Amino acid sequence: MKKIFILFLITLFGSSILSAKSVEHKKVKKENLKEKHLKEQMQREKKFAKEQKFYKGKEYDLSAQKVDPKDLDSIPIIEPENDFDMTDVYRDDI
């Protein structure tokens, strides 16, 4: 009878240790997952900040690319070679 009781206690104690390790492992895994998501979000924020810096354009000097309106008069107007009439598309008798 004592052997059965001792065996039962050892089994109970062993299962409680395994369950404690499992809970601890889940906790560590959850913390690692949170840390991973946090790093990913930080990378997204850095990318967003870099894109916003580009889109705002405060640090870019585009004055060299400005066009003088007087120069536009010297550019010849190119006429289209053929006029496309959209009514031909909708005609049924063709």
HELIX and SHEET records of a PDB file:
HELIX    1   1 LYS A    2  LYS A   56  1                                  55    
HELIX    2   2 SER A   63  GLN A   65  5                                   3    
HELIX    3   3 PRO A   69  LEU A   72  1                                   4    
HELIX    4   4 THR A   87  TYR A   90  1                                   4    
END                                                                             
